[in-house]
Amino acid sequence: MTEYSCENIRNFSIIAHIDHGKSTLADRLLELTGTIKAGLKGSSPQFLDKLKVERERGITGQHGHVDFSWEVSRSMAACQGALLLVDATQGVQAQSLSVFHAARERGLKIIPVLNKIDLPAAQPERIAAQMQSTFGLNPSDMLHISAKTGQGVSDVLRAIVERIPPPAGNVEEKLKAFLFDSSYDRYRGVISLVSVQNGVLRKGDKIASSYTRKRYEITELGIMHPEEVPTSALLPGQVGYIACNMKQSSEAHIGDTLHRVGEVVEPMMGFQPAKAMVYAGIYPVDSSDFPKLEESIKRLTLTDRSVTVQRESSTALGQGNRLGFLGSLHMDVFRQRLEDEYDANVIITAPTVPYKVIYRDRTVIISNPTDFPDVSDPSTQVREVHEPVVKASIIVPEDYLGEMMDLCFSHRAEELDHRYLDVSGAGSARAILTCTMPLSEIVTDFFDKLKSRSSGFASFDYEDAGYKRSDLVKMTFLLNSKPVDALALIIHRSSEQAVGRMWTKKLHKVIPRQLFEVPIQATVGKRVVARETLSAMRADVTAGLYGGHYERKMKHLENQKESKRKMKRVGSIELPQEAFYSILSTKNS
């Protein structure tokens, strides 16, 4: 690696929407540069898709989806340029917009690339005009390729060399390395990915963290080629991995600056830690599996540090963990990895977002509905409640614009605006719709509704827009007048009737019938907003009576009624795990 000076290095990212071909293009570039041989990828069609969940969902490194914008920003920190890859059949998608702007803000050189030009449905000229109007890019700078067949990929390689600037750095200056990612290896401890800014990093060097002040000794270093290949040194402009005597993942702070022990350097501008925006309780279906589940969660969070974990217990579900995620896709991917990699069988409670509750004397962030106060009770001293809001962007064919506006309005959207992306505006023109929307409205089934109401053509992205005052209430569910803590919800007052009716009907379907009548109630404060009644199972107490003694039959039936009244007073309803699994595993629709 000592032979590769800064002038010979180009560090770049690939910005692309799901299925626009970034994994295939990465494969072609790796083959073209001789890093991997064509045909050696075995059964996995994309070399860089490591996880089963990434292959199934087509989200290599998850870059490009809003839930993983933190991952995107940290990988960009090690780059000087980016390929903006757009499918010539589908055009610009919402998720590419925010990543493009993040790259622009970081000063990256953007190379626009139109992929899949070999397909019959490709419209490269029209999509190029779209990219010009959306991103302000010159069509003459756009490369037309087919990553699948390899057509035009050598032009991409040439453009990377000619257009992207080399990294700046000086071998003679003090060591300065930027830590932008980390993973955990059970034998070697924490493996950190670093971008060397200045100086030289060698095996055996003693380094220190600017953030924690802790000291370490480098035991191994190298480059990703694309698997780990040990080298003797890492020079300025080079990106590689280091292993040192770092035992805890929490010690590897993303955005940290590493330097030589005894030297003082100006730390680089780090990242803001990722904030969890969607919370859910995760419980084992079989409560005896809790220790195994907790261990599995612990291992998974070693590789995904943006997940927050806190123990919690529920009278209905037993011991569990409350996890915080960057978004609902992030939560879904984490759940799928728990099932795929650790064979976990889990119940996930309805997702919720962090609310800001302002009392007379303090402000508290609450993410668990069971902790949410009764805002209608003056004794709680709640002044107001704020909920997180987002700025949403939807790109959709013109024909579905009305449907998308209706969908947004039904999810409490405000400040709706739209403009057309296609300059021509004829035929199947596409529009971009923007609005402000509560985050709680999009963490459940909004994405599914968006896809079904646009026949799969709409793309959606959002970014954090802070907090906004809102009229929110806590809904609790009572079975035979006893609350079920795991089913508490925080909802907007305008939807209390609809949500109450929907959930009481769901409960009515899954609760086993008892020997006595069970009222199922949805309450807000002391008010009952919806009710279903589960009728009693009736045993035939007169079956053993022969003859026509009417009075005896009536006496038996009256005794049965009285017994049921007593049972109802003392009877507690156990909501079985299967019922929870069935009610919470279905979408909240």
Buried (B, 14 or more C-beta within 10 A) or exposed (E): BEEEBBEEBBBBBBBBBBBBBBBBBBBBBBBBEEBBEEEEBEEEEBBBBEBEBBBEBBBBBBBBBBBBBBBBBBBBBBBBBBBBBBBBBBBBBBBBBBBBEBBEEBEBBBBBBBBBBBEEEBBBEBBBBBBBBBBEBEBEBBBBBBBBEBBBBEEBBEBBEEBBEBBEBEEEEBBBBBBBBBBBEEEEBBBBBBBBBBBBBEBEBEBBBBBEEEEBEBBBBBBEEEEBEEBEBBBBBBBBBBBBEBEEBEBBBBBBBBBBEEEEBEBBEBBEEBEBBBBBBBBBBEEEBBEBBBEBBEBBBBBBBBBBBEEBEBEBBBBBBBBBBBBBBBBBBBBBBBBEBBEBEBBBBBBBBBBBBBEEEEEEEBBBBBEBBBBBEEEEEBEBBBBBBBBBBBBBBBBBBEBBBEBBEEBBBEEBEBEBBBEEEEEEBBBBBBBBBBBBBBBBBBBEBBBEBBEEBBBBBBBBBEBEEBEBBBBBBBBBEEBBBBBBBBBBEEBBEEBBBBBBEBBBEBBEEBBBBBBBBBBBBEEBBBBBEBEBEEEEBBEEEEEEEEEEBEEBEEEBEEEBEEBBEEBEBEBEBEBBBBBBEEEBE
